[in-house]
């Protein structure tokens, strides 16, 4: 089982790259984000690898980091999401954006991926919400600890404030993130109007 490749980039295409490891070329499928960050041909690179073995083929999927690989594994646990579709999702959403989209139940963000329709986006959001919430809370708690603040639980993020920002034209994912940050700064007892105003400041360019 191949878990990592370290070598030099031979060539790359729309959804693949060939990694030269001591003269042996490994064909690796990857997300657009990983491919965009590859070095020039001939330069050194390292990719985390997920190996899929089937009766008629062995496919290697490459990732720039462990987080993207772990989300690939998680996405493919959802019925209807194969390896190629998981890569399509990771091509339009980074791991951090995916956590936020799932925690906010932002189905429109998921549906931006090629081949993901509204029904499948809903299934992904529903099935992975709890897992994404745990990851999001873990990251928020870590960042809050570094900053000396307290991270609010997901249920403390006021849904009314999120809805208000969505009604003003913001995406659900970015609205959720802005309100979560506002809730951290203002505390759990802040009036909803204050949270909305603080959220708007977070979203201001």
C-alpha positions as CSV (number, residue, x, y, z in Angstrom):
1,X,0.0,0.0,0.0
2,X,1.5,3.4,-1.1
3,X,0.9,6.1,1.5
4,X,3.4,8.8,0.4
5,X,5.5,9.6,-2.7
6,X,8.6,11.8,-2.6
7,X,10.3,12.5,-5.9
8,X,10.2,15.0,-8.8
9,X,7.4,16.2,-10.9
10,X,7.5,14.7,-14.4
11,X,4.4,16.2,-15.9
12,X,0.8,17.1,-15.0
13,X,-2.6,17.5,-16.6
14,X,-6.1,18.7,-15.7
15,X,-6.6,16.1,-13.0
16,X,-3.4,14.1,-12.8
17,X,0.3,14.3,-12.2
18,X,3.2,11.9,-12.8
19,X,5.7,11.7,-10.0
20,X,9.1,10.4,-10.9
21,X,10.6,8.4,-8.0
22,X,14.0,7.0,-8.8
23,X,13.1,6.6,-12.5
24,X,9.7,5.1,-11.9
25,X,6.7,7.3,-12.9
26,X,3.6,7.1,-10.7
27,X,0.4,8.4,-12.2
28,X,-1.5,10.3,-9.4
29,X,-5.0,11.8,-9.6
30,X,-5.4,15.0,-7.6
31,X,-7.6,18.0,-6.9
32,X,-7.3,21.2,-8.8
33,X,-6.0,22.9,-5.6
34,X,-3.2,20.3,-5.1
35,X,-2.3,20.5,-8.8
36,X,-2.2,24.3,-8.7
37,X,0.5,24.1,-6.0
38,X,2.8,21.6,-7.7
39,X,6.3,22.8,-8.5
40,X,7.7,23.1,-12.0
41,X,8.6,19.9,-13.9
42,X,11.8,18.4,-12.6
43,X,11.6,20.0,-9.2
44,X,11.1,18.0,-5.9
45,X,7.7,17.3,-4.4
46,X,6.0,15.2,-1.9
47,X,2.4,14.0,-1.9
48,X,0.3,12.1,0.6
49,X,-1.2,9.1,-1.2
50,X,-4.5,7.2,-0.9
51,X,-4.3,3.9,-2.8
52,X,-7.5,2.4,-4.2
53,X,-7.2,-1.2,-5.3
54,X,-9.9,-2.7,-7.5
55,X,-10.2,-5.9,-9.5
56,X,-9.4,-4.1,-12.7
57,X,-7.1,-1.3,-11.6
58,X,-5.0,0.4,-8.9
59,X,-5.4,4.1,-8.6
60,X,-3.3,6.5,-6.6
61,X,-4.8,9.8,-5.3
62,X,-2.4,12.5,-4.2
63,X,-2.8,15.3,-1.7
64,X,-0.8,18.3,-0.7
65,X,-1.4,17.6,3.0
66,X,-2.9,15.2,5.5
67,X,-6.0,17.4,6.0
68,X,-7.0,17.1,2.4
69,X,-6.3,13.3,2.3
70,X,-8.4,12.8,5.5
71,X,-11.4,14.8,4.0
72,X,-11.1,12.7,0.8
73,X,-11.5,9.6,2.9
74,X,-14.4,11.1,4.8
75,X,-16.2,12.3,1.7
76,X,-16.0,8.9,0.1
77,X,-17.9,7.3,3.0
78,X,-21.0,9.1,1.7
79,X,-23.2,7.1,-0.6
80,X,-22.9,8.4,-4.1
81,X,-19.5,10.1,-3.6
82,X,-16.7,8.3,-5.4
83,X,-13.1,9.2,-5.5
84,X,-13.4,11.5,-8.5
85,X,-16.3,13.4,-7.0
86,X,-14.5,13.8,-3.7
87,X,-11.6,15.3,-5.7
88,X,-14.1,17.6,-7.4
89,X,-15.4,18.8,-4.1
90,X,-11.9,19.4,-2.8
91,X,-11.1,21.3,-5.9
92,X,-13.6,24.0,-5.0
93,X,-13.4,23.9,-1.2
94,X,-10.3,23.7,0.9
95,X,-10.5,21.5,4.0
96,X,-11.1,24.6,6.2
97,X,-13.9,25.8,3.8
98,X,-15.4,22.4,3.8
99,X,-15.5,22.3,7.6
100,X,-17.3,25.6,7.6
101,X,-19.7,24.7,4.8
102,X,-20.7,21.5,6.5
103,X,-21.0,23.1,10.0
104,X,-23.2,25.8,8.4
105,X,-25.1,23.3,6.3
106,X,-24.2,25.4,3.2
107,X,-25.5,23.0,0.5
108,X,-25.0,25.7,-2.2
109,X,-21.2,25.7,-1.5
110,X,-21.1,21.9,-1.9
111,X,-23.1,22.0,-5.1
112,X,-20.4,24.2,-6.7
113,X,-18.4,21.0,-7.3
114,X,-18.8,19.4,-10.7
115,X,-21.3,16.6,-10.6
116,X,-22.7,17.4,-7.2
117,X,-26.4,18.2,-7.5
118,X,-28.8,19.6,-4.8
119,X,-29.8,16.1,-3.6
120,X,-26.3,14.8,-3.2
121,X,-25.2,18.1,-1.6
122,X,-27.9,17.7,1.0
123,X,-26.9,14.1,1.7
124,X,-23.2,15.1,2.2
125,X,-24.2,18.0,4.5
126,X,-26.5,15.8,6.5
127,X,-24.2,12.8,6.9
128,X,-21.0,14.7,7.6
129,X,-22.4,17.6,9.7
130,X,-21.6,16.0,13.1
131,X,-18.1,15.0,12.1
132,X,-17.5,18.4,10.6
133,X,-18.8,20.1,13.8
134,X,-16.4,18.2,15.9
135,X,-13.5,19.2,13.7
136,X,-14.6,22.8,13.6
137,X,-15.0,23.0,17.3
138,X,-11.7,21.4,17.8
139,X,-10.0,24.0,15.6
140,X,-12.0,26.8,17.2
141,X,-11.1,25.7,20.6
142,X,-7.4,25.5,19.7
143,X,-7.4,29.0,18.1
144,X,-9.4,30.4,21.1
145,X,-6.9,28.8,23.5
146,X,-4.0,30.5,21.7
147,X,-5.8,33.8,21.8
148,X,-6.8,33.4,25.4
149,X,-10.6,33.4,24.5
150,X,-13.4,30.8,24.9
151,X,-14.8,29.2,21.7
152,X,-18.6,29.0,21.7
153,X,-20.2,25.6,21.0
154,X,-21.8,25.2,17.6
155,X,-25.3,25.5,19.1
156,X,-24.3,28.9,20.6
157,X,-24.0,30.4,17.1
158,X,-27.3,32.3,16.7
159,X,-29.2,30.9,13.7
160,X,-31.3,34.1,13.5
161,X,-28.1,36.2,12.9
162,X,-26.9,33.8,10.3
163,X,-30.2,33.9,8.5
164,X,-30.2,37.7,8.6
165,X,-26.8,37.9,6.9
166,X,-27.9,35.3,4.3
167,X,-31.0,37.5,3.6
168,X,-28.6,40.4,3.0
169,X,-27.0,38.4,0.2
170,X,-24.0,36.7,1.9
171,X,-23.3,33.0,1.5
172,X,-24.4,30.7,4.3
173,X,-20.9,29.5,5.0
174,X,-19.3,33.0,5.2
175,X,-22.3,34.2,7.3
176,X,-21.9,31.3,9.7
177,X,-18.2,32.0,10.1
178,X,-18.8,35.8,10.7
179,X,-21.5,35.1,13.3
180,X,-19.3,32.5,15.1
181,X,-16.5,35.0,15.3
182,X,-18.9,37.7,16.6
183,X,-20.3,35.3,19.2
184,X,-16.8,34.6,20.4
185,X,-16.1,38.3,20.8
186,X,-19.4,39.4,22.3
187,X,-20.2,36.4,24.5
188,X,-23.3,34.2,24.5
189,X,-25.7,36.8,26.1
190,X,-25.2,39.5,23.4
191,X,-28.3,40.9,21.8
192,X,-29.0,39.4,18.4
193,X,-28.8,42.9,16.8
194,X,-25.3,43.4,18.2
195,X,-24.2,40.0,16.8
196,X,-25.5,40.9,13.4
197,X,-23.7,44.2,13.4
198,X,-20.5,42.5,14.5
199,X,-21.0,39.9,11.8
200,X,-21.3,42.6,9.2
201,X,-18.1,44.2,10.4
202,X,-16.4,40.8,10.0
203,X,-17.7,40.6,6.4
204,X,-16.8,44.1,5.5
205,X,-14.0,44.3,2.8
